[in-house]
């Protein structure tokens, strides 16, 4: 719905016309969502070695051709160290301007690009160059961020529920944007992996899942994802 955006813009329902347009893509056929249940619950802004190892296993399935999206620069730096021995070209946010990195990714067979916030949206890589998007954890904005903290305090002062009103919708939109990096045209195929079991084990996970395409197949088994990829390739 549009309630969150209307509220952020200060608009009433009688001031706007709203239209939600369905996607032209066949997500039932073109993509699969992988959410493992056996990884550590995220804590802080670091990256558990088990999460990096699972990202490496996923990259092996697709032969690289991956965006690894992180919720913090600290997690990105840890991933860069832990994944340094991957047999794929590694591109890292900060090594060059974003546009140059994306051009290099498109031109480098089997590349793996590590990025944070600015790579979750506004990046378009259609075709075989990108077949895997790995997201380290649900993209909640840190409550210590001054702007986020001020919005949450204002919400609480007005009698609202800050998590449900401020943090959860923003994180769900961010996840939707990250997911959207994968399928850019009708013949794209690929895997989106969210390495955070809270997506399916916490009640608020339904909010995230409801922002993703209807009918999207989902699995918690890496072997099933591997079979899906071998059949789709």
C-alpha positions in Angstrom: 0.0 0.0 0.0 0.9 3.7 -0.1 0.1 4.7 3.5 3.8 4.8 4.5 4.8 6.9 1.6 1.8 9.2 2.0 2.7 9.7 5.6 6.4 10.5 4.9 5.3 13.1 2.3 2.6 14.6 4.5 -0.2 13.8 2.0 -3.9 12.9 2.6 -5.7 10.2 0.7 -7.9 12.9 -0.9 -4.9 14.8 -2.3 -3.4 12.0 -4.4 -4.3 9.4 -7.0 -2.7 6.0 -6.5 -1.9 3.2 -8.9 -0.1 0.0 -8.2 1.0 -1.7 -11.5 1.7 -5.4 -11.6 5.1 -6.7 -12.7 5.6 -8.0 -16.3 7.9 -10.7 -15.0 7.1 -14.4 -14.3 8.8 -14.8 -10.9 7.4 -18.3 -10.5 9.7 -19.4 -13.4 12.4 -16.8 -13.3 13.6 -16.6 -9.6 13.8 -18.5 -6.4 14.2 -17.1 -2.9 16.6 -18.9 -0.5 16.3 -18.4 3.2 18.4 -20.8 5.3 17.4 -21.7 8.8 20.8 -22.9 10.0 22.8 -19.7 10.2 23.5 -17.5 13.3 20.9 -14.9 14.1 22.4 -11.5 13.1 23.8 -9.4 15.9 25.4 -6.0 15.5 26.8 -4.8 12.2 29.4 -7.6 11.7 29.3 -10.6 9.5 29.5 -14.1 11.0 31.9 -16.4 9.2 29.1 -18.9 8.6 27.2 -16.3 6.5 30.3 -15.6 4.4 30.8 -19.3 3.9 27.2 -19.7 2.7 27.6 -16.8 0.3 30.7 -18.5 -1.1 28.6 -21.7 -1.6 26.0 -19.8 -3.4 28.5 -18.1 -5.7 29.8 -21.6 -6.6 26.4 -22.6 -7.8 26.1 -19.7 -10.2 29.7 -19.4 -11.1 30.0 -16.0 -9.6 27.9 -13.4 -11.5 26.7 -12.2 -8.1 25.9 -9.1 -6.1 26.6 -9.5 -2.4 24.6 -6.7 -0.6 25.4 -5.8 2.9 23.7 -3.6 5.5 27.0 -2.1 6.8 30.4 -1.2 5.7 31.9 -3.3 8.5 30.1 -6.4 7.2 31.3 -5.6 3.7 35.0 -5.3 4.8 34.7 -8.5 6.8 33.2 -10.3 3.7 36.0 -9.0 1.5 38.6 -10.6 3.8 36.7 -13.9 4.3 35.9 -14.3 0.6 39.3 -13.2 -0.8 40.1 -16.7 -2.0 36.9 -17.1 -4.1 37.9 -18.2 -7.6 36.0 -15.3 -9.1 37.0 -11.7 -9.8 36.0 -9.6 -6.7 34.9 -6.0 -7.1 34.3 -4.0 -3.9 32.4 -0.8 -3.3 34.9 2.0 -2.7 37.5 0.7 -5.1 36.0 2.9 -7.9 32.9 5.1 -8.5 29.7 3.1 -8.5 29.1 3.5 -12.3 32.6 2.4 -13.1 32.2 -0.7 -10.8 29.0 -1.6 -12.4 30.5 -1.3 -15.9 33.4 -3.4 -14.8 31.0 -6.0 -13.4 29.1 -6.2 -16.7 32.4 -6.6 -18.6 34.0 -9.2 -16.3 32.7 -12.8 -16.7 31.9 -14.4 -13.3 32.5 -11.3 -11.3 31.3 -10.9 -7.7 30.5 -7.4 -6.5 30.4 -6.4 -2.8 28.3 -3.4 -2.0 26.2 -1.6 0.6 23.3 0.9 0.5 23.9 2.6 -2.8 24.0 -0.8 -4.6 20.6 -1.8 -3.3 18.8 0.4 -5.7 19.4 2.3 -9.0 21.7 -0.4 -10.4 20.6 -2.2 -13.6 22.5 -5.3 -14.8 20.2 -7.3 -17.1 21.1 -10.6 -18.7 23.5 -13.4 -17.7 26.1 -11.1 -16.0 24.0 -11.1 -12.8 22.4 -14.4 -11.7 22.6 -14.2 -7.9 21.8 -11.6 -5.3 22.9 -12.3 -1.7 21.6 -10.1 1.2 23.4 -10.6 4.5 20.5 -9.6 6.7 17.2 -7.7 6.9 18.0 -4.0 6.2 16.8 -2.4 9.4 18.1 1.2 9.8 20.2 1.5 13.0 18.2 3.0 15.8 21.3 5.0 16.8 21.1 7.0 13.5 20.1 10.5 14.6 17.4 10.9 12.0 15.9 7.5 12.6 16.0 8.1 16.4 14.2 11.4 16.0 11.5 9.9 13.8 11.0 7.1 16.2 10.8 9.4 19.2 8.3 11.7 17.4 6.2 8.6 16.6 6.3 7.4 20.2 5.4 10.9 21.4 2.4 10.9 19.1 1.2 7.6 20.6 2.5 5.4 17.7 4.5 2.2 17.6 8.0 3.3 16.3 9.2 -0.1 15.1 6.0 -0.9 13.1 5.5 2.6 11.9 9.1 3.7 11.1 11.7 0.9 11.0 9.7 -2.0 9.6 8.2 -0.3 6.5 11.5 1.3 5.5 13.3 -2.0 5.9 10.7 -3.8 3.8 11.0 -1.3 1.0 14.8 -1.6 1.2 14.6 -5.4 0.9 12.3 -5.0 -2.1 14.8 -2.7 -3.8 17.6 -5.2 -3.1 15.6 -8.0 -4.5 14.8 -5.9 -7.6 18.4 -5.9 -8.7 18.1 -9.5 -10.0 15.3 -9.7 -12.5 15.5 -6.9 -15.0 14.0 -8.4 -18.2 11.7 -11.3 -19.2 14.5 -13.8 -19.9 16.5 -13.2 -16.7 16.9 -16.1 -14.3 18.4 -16.2 -10.9 18.6 -16.7 -7.1 18.0 -14.2 -4.3 19.4 -15.4 -1.0 18.5 -13.6 2.3 20.8 -15.1 4.9 18.6 -14.1 7.8 16.1 -16.6 9.1 14.1 -13.8 10.8 12.5 -13.4 7.5 10.5 -16.6 8.1 10.8 -17.1 11.9 9.6 -13.7 13.2 6.1 -12.4 12.9 7.2 -9.2 11.3 8.8 -11.3 8.5 5.4 -11.5 6.8 5.6 -7.7 6.1 8.9 -8.3 4.2 7.5 -11.4 2.3 4.4 -9.5 1.3 6.5 -6.9 -0.5 8.1 -9.6 -2.7 6.5 -11.0 -5.8 3.4 -13.2 -5.4 4.1 -16.8 -6.3 7.9 -16.5 -5.8 9.2 -20.1 -5.0 11.1 -20.3 -1.7 13.4 -22.8 -0.1 15.6 -23.2 3.0 17.6 -26.1 1.4 20.7 -25.3 -0.5 20.6 -28.5 -2.4 17.1 -27.7 -3.7 18.3 -24.3 -4.8 21.2 -26.0 -6.6 18.8 -28.3 -8.4 16.5 -25.4 -9.4 19.5 -23.6 -10.8 20.7 -26.6 -12.8 17.2 -27.0 -14.3 16.8 -23.3 -15.1 20.3 -23.0 -16.7 
